[in-house]
Amino acid sequence: MRSTAKCYSSQQQELSMEDIRLLQSQGCHVLKTLGEGAYGRVYLISHPELGEVAAKVLINNKFDANEWNIAGILNQEQAHICPYLIRYILAKQFKKLTIILYEYANMKSLTNLVKNTKESISFNLLRVIMYQLLEGMKAIHSVNLIHRDIKTDNILMQCTDPNIGVLLKITDFGLTKLIQKDNLEKLNNGTPLFLPPEILIDGKVGDNKIDMWSVGIIINPFPSGSYSELIENIQKDITCPLELKTTSDEIEQAFTPILGYNYNKKDSNQDKQQYWSLLQGLLQRDPNKRLSAEDALKHPFFDKINMPQSQKLTMTITPFEKEKDNINGKVSGWQPIRDSPN
């Protein structure tokens, strides 16, 4: 066992060194390793023209063209560009490896808010988290896509401007599917814990309501900090949620810079009732009765009186993204993500 582990570690180290040499040959400076797996490695790099971005390095025979194609669909739909989706920028394919450059989320994933629960938070803070997540889902569904793997690990957090605070960033489009008219298929991929009953139990075909069940699963553990009680709740047809908990002060402070919005306002019975009503709408066993992202955003829980105005704005494209779009055609040898790989 030790010999196998040592061999694997040695192979990973060799691959990492090869990645770094390749990135350096493209004028990039590797700042640190963000993650690694069987199919590739992810690095934080400094690009000579893009600045700090994430670089995913994949072995060509493990390269998933679906992720590339889905990112291309999202990038082409300029009217639907959403600040709550990780933005893919450029890519380049070499003899053995493919490099994909995308937006860097400089904070941890939502998994940390589930696991590291300490202090109670208000529904006002949860409301902003849920709003951003649902806006991201609405953008994905608006171009007839199903993500199929919505889970806390795939929702990153980014804070580049303290005056704006934290933005959620949905990532990992490797399992995302385009919905073809009259051609729905069985969608049994994804993480079992987050799959809805019609897929996991009934084995039926699915549509974008799959993702909405997953959203309900994500926001439910915030009360308890674990999924064990959630499973029991679902088996009992969902019981009333517990007191809300959150992670460290660092996370809460990062979400709070929105001026004029009182995150610490005392929770009212109406807040609790509306939260519970929204959760029940997302965790409907019958997908036909389950809320869509668009309908969920119209729920009274997100009433404009309670929501900070800055979170109600619809962003089409930011100045930084415009700069990246202009660079797309200028970076020698690199392809915009909307183009097909060689």
C-alpha positions in Angstrom: 0.0 0.0 0.0 2.8 2.4 1.0 4.6 1.5 -2.3 1.6 2.3 -4.4 0.9 5.6 -2.6 4.6 6.6 -2.9 4.5 5.7 -6.7 1.3 7.8 -7.2 2.9 10.8 -5.3 6.0 10.6 -7.4 3.9 10.5 -10.6 1.9 13.6 -9.5 5.1 15.4 -8.6 6.5 14.7 -12.1 3.3 15.9 -13.7 3.3 19.1 -11.6 6.8 19.9 -12.7 5.9 19.3 -16.3 2.8 21.6 -15.8 5.0 24.4 -14.3 7.5 24.2 -17.1 4.8 24.4 -19.7 3.1 27.4 -17.9 6.4 29.2 -17.6 7.1 28.6 -21.3 3.9 30.7 -21.9 5.2 33.5 -19.8 3.1 32.6 -16.7 4.4 32.6 -13.2 3.0 29.8 -11.0 2.0 31.3 -7.6 0.6 28.2 -5.9 -1.2 24.9 -6.4 -5.0 25.2 -5.8 -5.9 21.5 -6.3 -5.2 18.3 -8.1 -7.0 15.1 -9.1 -6.8 12.1 -11.4 -7.6 14.2 -14.4 -5.4 17.3 -13.9 -4.1 20.0 -11.7 -5.3 23.6 -10.9 -2.8 26.4 -10.2 -3.0 30.1 -9.4 -0.9 31.9 -11.9 0.1 35.4 -12.9 -0.5 35.8 -16.6 1.5 38.6 -18.4 -1.7 40.1 -19.8 -4.5 38.7 -17.7 -3.0 39.1 -14.3 -4.0 36.6 -11.6 -6.1 33.8 -13.0 -6.7 30.1 -12.4 -5.1 27.6 -14.8 -6.4 24.0 -15.1 -3.9 21.7 -16.7 -5.3 18.5 -18.1 -3.8 15.4 -19.9 -5.3 15.5 -23.4 -6.9 12.1 -23.2 -8.7 13.2 -20.0 -9.7 16.5 -21.5 -13.5 16.9 -21.4 -14.7 18.7 -24.5 -18.2 19.1 -22.9 -16.9 21.5 -20.2 -15.2 23.6 -23.0 -18.4 23.6 -25.1 -20.7 24.5 -22.2 -18.4 27.4 -21.2 -18.5 28.5 -24.8 -22.3 28.6 -24.7 -22.3 30.7 -21.4 -19.6 33.1 -22.8 -21.5 33.6 -26.1 -24.7 34.6 -24.4 -23.6 38.2 -23.6 -27.0 39.2 -22.3 -26.9 36.4 -19.8 -23.4 36.9 -18.4 -23.8 36.7 -14.7 -21.4 37.7 -11.9 -22.3 34.5 -10.0 -20.7 32.1 -12.5 -17.0 31.3 -12.9 -15.9 32.9 -16.1 -13.8 30.8 -18.5 -11.3 33.0 -20.5 -8.8 31.3 -22.8 -7.5 27.9 -23.6 -4.6 26.3 -25.4 -3.9 22.7 -26.4 -0.4 21.3 -26.6 1.0 17.9 -27.7 0.2 16.2 -24.3 -1.6 18.7 -22.2 -4.4 21.3 -22.4 -4.5 24.5 -20.4 -7.7 26.3 -19.6 -7.6 29.7 -18.0 -10.5 30.9 -15.9 -11.5 33.5 -13.3 -9.9 32.9 -9.9 -12.1 32.7 -6.8 -9.9 33.8 -3.9 -12.0 32.4 -1.1 -13.0 28.9 -0.1 -16.2 27.0 -1.1 -19.6 27.0 0.6 -18.6 23.7 2.1 -16.8 25.6 4.8 -20.0 27.4 5.8 -21.7 24.0 6.2 -18.9 22.3 8.1 -17.5 25.1 10.2 -20.6 26.3 11.9 -20.1 28.4 15.1 -22.3 31.5 15.6 -25.9 32.1 14.8 -26.6 34.4 11.8 -29.6 36.3 10.7 -31.9 35.4 7.8 -30.8 38.6 6.2 -27.3 37.2 5.6 -28.7 33.9 4.4 -31.1 35.8 2.1 -28.1 37.3 0.2 -26.3 34.0 -0.1 -29.5 32.3 -1.5 -30.2 35.2 -3.8 -26.8 35.0 -5.5 -27.0 31.2 -5.8 -30.5 31.4 -7.4 -29.4 34.2 -9.8 -26.6 32.0 -11.0 -29.0 29.1 -11.5 -31.4 31.3 -13.4 -28.6 32.4 -15.8 -27.6 28.7 -16.4 -31.2 27.7 -17.1 -31.9 30.7 -19.3 -29.7 29.2 -22.0 -31.3 25.7 -21.7 -28.5 24.2 -19.6 -28.7 21.8 -16.6 -25.7 21.9 -14.4 -26.4 18.4 -12.8 -23.7 18.7 -10.1 -24.7 21.6 -7.9 -23.1 21.1 -4.5 -21.3 23.2 -1.9 -17.9 22.1 -3.3 -18.8 23.6 -6.7 -19.9 27.0 -5.3 -16.8 29.1 -4.6 -16.6 32.5 -3.0 -14.7 35.6 -4.3 -14.0 38.9 -2.8 -11.9 41.3 -4.9 -13.5 44.6 -3.7 -14.3 45.1 0.0 -17.0 47.6 -1.0 -18.9 44.9 -2.9 -18.3 42.0 -0.5 -18.4 38.3 -1.4 -19.8 37.0 -4.6 -20.7 33.3 -5.0 -19.3 31.7 -8.1 -20.8 28.5 -9.5 -18.1 26.3 -11.1 -17.4 22.9 -12.6 -19.5 22.5 -15.8 -18.1 19.1 -16.6 -21.5 17.3 -16.2 -23.6 20.2 -17.5 -26.0 19.2 -20.3 -27.8 21.2 -23.0 -31.6 20.5 -23.0 -32.6 19.5 -26.5 -36.3 19.8 -27.3 -38.1 16.4 -27.1 -34.8 14.7 -26.3 -34.5 14.6 -22.5 -32.3 11.7 -21.3 -31.8 10.0 -18.0 -29.5 12.2 -16.0 -28.1 9.8 -13.4 -24.7 11.4 -13.0 -23.8 13.8 -10.3 -23.3 13.6 -6.5 -26.0 11.2 -5.0 -26.6 13.3 -1.9 -27.7 16.2 -4.0 -29.8 14.3 -6.6 -33.6 14.5 -6.5 -35.9 11.6 -5.9 -37.0 11.4 -9.6 -33.4 10.6 -10.6 -32.0 8.8 -7.5 -35.1 6.6 -6.7 -37.5 6.7 -9.7 -34.8 6.6 -12.5 -36.9 9.1 -14.6 -35.6 11.6 -17.1 -35.0 15.1 -15.7 -34.9 18.8 -16.6 -33.5 21.8 -14.8 -35.7 21.1 -11.8 -32.9 18.7 -10.9 -30.7 21.7 -10.0 -33.4 23.3 -8.0 -33.6 20.3 -5.7 -29.9 20.5 -5.3 -30.2 24.2 -4.3 -32.7 23.2 -1.6 -30.3 20.6 -0.3 -27.5 23.1 -0.2 -29.3 25.8 1.8 -31.0 23.4 4.2 -27.8 22.3 6.1 -27.0 25.9 7.2 -29.2 25.4 10.3 -27.3 22.3 11.5 -24.0 22.3 9.8 -24.3 18.8 8.5 -26.4 16.7 6.1 -27.3 13.9 8.5 -30.2 15.8 10.0 -31.2 16.9 6.5 -31.6 13.3 5.3 -33.7 12.5 8.4 -35.9 15.6 7.6 -36.5 14.6 4.0 -37.5 11.1 5.1 -40.0 12.7 7.5 -41.4 14.9 4.7 -39.2 17.7 5.9 -39.5 19.1 9.5 -39.1 22.6 10.7 -35.5 24.0 10.4 -33.2 24.5 13.4 -31.6 27.7 14.4 -29.3 29.1 11.7 -25.6 28.8 12.2 -22.6 30.1 10.2 -18.9 30.0 10.0 -16.2 32.3 11.4 -16.4 36.1 11.7 -14.1 36.4 8.7 -16.8 35.0 6.4 -19.6 37.1 7.9 -17.6 40.3 7.8 -16.8 39.6 4.1 -20.5 39.6 3.2 -21.4 42.7 5.2 -20.0 45.7 3.3 -23.3 46.4 1.4 -24.2 49.8 2.8 -27.7 50.4 4.2 -28.4 46.7 4.7 -28.8 45.4 8.3 -27.5 41.8 8.3 -27.9 41.6 12.1 -31.6 42.7 12.2 -33.5 40.5 14.6 -35.2 37.7 12.8 -38.9 37.9 12.8 -41.5 35.1 12.6 -42.3 36.2 9.1 -38.6 35.7 8.1 -38.7 32.1 9.4 -42.0 31.4 7.8 -40.9 32.7 4.4 -37.6 30.9 4.6 -39.4 27.6 5.4 -41.9 28.2 2.6 -39.1 28.8 0.1 -37.3 25.6 1.2 -40.4 23.5 0.9 -40.9 24.9 -2.6 -37.4 23.8 -3.6 -37.7 20.4 -2.0 -41.0 19.3 -3.6 -40.8 15.6 -4.4 -42.9 16.2 -7.6 -40.6 18.1 -10.0 -43.7 19.7 -11.7 -44.5 21.4 -8.4 -40.9 22.3 -7.6 -39.9 26.0 -7.9 -37.9 27.1 -10.8 -35.0 29.6 -10.2 -37.0 32.4 -11.7 -40.1 31.6 -9.5 -37.9 31.2 -6.4 -36.5 34.7 -6.9 -40.1 36.0 -6.9 -40.8 34.4 -3.5 -41.7 36.8 -0.7 -38.5 35.8 1.1 -36.7 38.1 -1.5 -39.1 41.0 -1.2 -37.4 44.2 -2.4 -38.0 45.8 0.9 -35.7 43.2 2.6 -33.1 42.9 -0.2 -30.1 45.3 -0.5 -30.5 47.3 -3.8 -27.0 46.3 -4.9 -28.0 42.7 -4.9 -31.0 43.4 -7.1 -29.0 44.8 -10.0 -28.6 42.6 -13.1 -25.0 42.8 -14.3 -24.4 42.2 -18.0 -20.6 42.6 -18.2 -18.1 44.2 -15.9 -15.2 46.5 -17.1 -12.7 43.8 -16.2 -14.6 41.2 -18.3 -14.7 43.6 -21.2 -10.9 43.9 -20.9 -10.6 40.1 -21.0 -12.9 40.0 -24.1 -10.6 42.4 -25.9 -7.5 40.4 -24.9 -9.1 37.2 -26.2 -8.2 37.9 -29.8 -4.7 39.3 -28.9 -3.0 36.7 -26.7 -0.8 34.8 -29.2 -1.6 31.1 -29.6 -4.5 31.2 -27.2 -8.1 30.6 -28.2 -11.1 32.3 -26.7 -13.1 29.7 -24.8 -16.0 30.1 -27.3 -13.8 28.5 -30.1 -13.4 24.8 -30.6 -10.1 23.3 -29.6 -7.7 22.1 -32.3 
